[in-house]
C-alpha cells in the first residue's frame, strides 16, 4: 500500500447524487433534445416546401409543418432514450437475448407505433380547423395513413440500423470512416484508464471457462452505464480488461470525471453484489490505473478497420494497472492526472510516491485514491 494518506478537497463543480458520486450536468444529458427539435422543425418545413402547392405555402402552414416535424422527431428520440434507459432492466435483458435483426425489428415497430400516434395527434391538433376535421375521411385512411405508417417504419428502421452500427463499431471509428478524422495519425491529449478484473484465473478454475466468461460479460455490461454517465469512451475490451479514455480539457472539474467514474463503478457493482453472489457465487473485484498524456490515434486495417492507439501514455496506464496488483491497491493515479483535475470532496488521495515501471527508465509519481466512507 502507498502510505501517508491525506485528504484533498476541491470545489463541488460536479453535481453529486445520493451516493456522493457526481453525475453529468443536466445540460449534457438533455442538450441533444434541442438539436433534435431543430432538425425536426427544419425537415418539416422542407417537406412542406417540397410537396405542397404554391397556394398553401403560407407562414402559418410552414410553422405547423415545423412543429409537426419537431414533435415526431422528439417522439422518436424519446423512444430511443427509453430503450437505452431500460438496457439494464428485464426488458433490456429480453431484447439482448434476441438476435440483432429481431431486436432492431422490435425497436423499429415500437418506434413506428409511437411516431404514427404522435403524428396523427399533432395532425389533429395543428390542422383541426376548429375541430371540423374535413381532411379526416375514408379516403384519407385508405391512402394517406398507409403512407404515414410506411414512412414511420422506414424512419424507425434507419434509426435502429444507425444506432446498432454506432454501438457495434463505435462512434469515433464511424466518424473517422465518414469524415477521415484519423485517416492519417493524429496526436491527442487523453486520460487513459486500464481496468481489469482481479483473480480471473482462479475464477476460471473455480467456475469454468464458460461461466467465468458469463461473469466477465455481465461485469462489462454493468460498468458500461457509469462509464457512459461520466463521459468515458470504451476503447476496447481485451480478455478481462477494459480500456477507457477521456479527452484532456482545460476544466479540472471536467477532467475529474475519470476519478469519479471508477468509484461510480465500485458503487454500481456493490449495489449488484447480491445478484452476483446468487448467480456466480462471487462478487467481482477490480483494479485500475489512470494516466494522461499524448496518444497517437490512427485508423488502420482494410477489410476490418479499427482505431489504433499508440504511445507511452497507453503503456504507462497498463503498467499502473499491473502495479495495483503488486501494491494491493484498487486505483493508482499518476501525478500527471492529478495535476489536471480537481479532486472531488468525497475522494481521498495519498501523498505521491515515485516508482519505476517496467519498460520505463524514468520514475513516475503515483498516488492511491480512495472514496471517503459516509459517516
PyMOL commands that set and color helices and strands:
alter all, ss='L'
color gray80, all
select helices_A, chain A and resi 26-51+54-56+59-85+90-96+100-126+138-169+171-179+200-207+209-229+252-255+257-271+273-280+312-327+335-338
alter helices_A, ss='H'
color red, helices_A
select strands_A, chain A and resi 5-6+15-16+22-23+186-197+233-238+241-247+286-300+306-310+331-334+347-350+353-355+364-371
alter strands_A, ss='S'
color yellow, strands_A
deselect
rebuild
show_as cartoon
